[in-house]
Amino acid sequence: MRSKNHREQTERGVDRLARRRNKNQLTDKQRSLIAFHAQRSPVTEQFKSLRTNIQFAAVDKQIKRLLICSSGPAEGKSTVIANLATVLAQQGKHVLLIDSDLRKPTVHFTFQLDNTYGLTNVLTRSETFESTVQETPVENLHVLTCGPVPPNPSELLGSRAMERFLNDIDKDYDYILFDAPPVNAVTDAQVLSTLTDGVVFVLRSGKTEKEAAVKAVDALKKANATILGTVINDREMKETSYYYYGEKKK
């Protein structure tokens, strides 16, 4: 029969092991920015592969402005763009991530930034870019949050003010990434695609319906968007407990 002291020692050992496991586990916030918090993880390696694929696509054409979009909500595009921006910055590139989802912005949550002022203020000239752009814990990565949600998102994104603004800041960054609303919900992504050099389309394994994806791609093509490739998000691999983010094979 085990002694009381032995049981107490066992319980303390179990508690220590549990605390150690919890310490090693990533929080939800950290998982959404895994390329920063777990730079050697298999998932981070897939984001680096995505970075390489985009850079190879730029052999014959400069790709500086990138639009990341999806057919519908909750397909992981905001997670993909945050981590893609991170791995680009980790390569020593100067990167600006713009939250151009002027309806349901989320980038400020991912990076835990203030969203009092942002893109909408810059476009309406109530604030300057210099006063609204924010640094992040990731070296070389700046974020311009959405700012106050406007009543006319599509008009703002397609305005001459938006075009002038991008032309003004182009020289300061190697990459400018845009997080956009779902393609099938509103026209914002199509509007933004005319201002960018390429589009990365995000699908969520087991969630995105084929018909919805085809409809979204057709809408982007009608806007003459250059679709660089597709990311399959949340695809679980049998040999690992991590999720796979990669380019869809044709």
Secondary structure, DSSP 8 states (H G I E B T S, - for coil): ---HHHHHHHHHHHHHHHHHHHHHS--HHHHHTHHHH-TTSHHHHHHHHHHHHHHHHTSSS---EEEEEESSSSSSHHHHHHHHHHHHHHTT--EEEEE--SSS--HHHHHT---SS-HHHHHTTSS-HHHH-EE-SSTTEEEE---S--S-HHHHHTSHHHHHHHHHHGGG-SEEEEE---TTT-SHHHHHHTTSSEEEEEEETTTS-HHHHHHHHHHHHHTT--EEEEEEEEEE-TT-SSEEEEE---
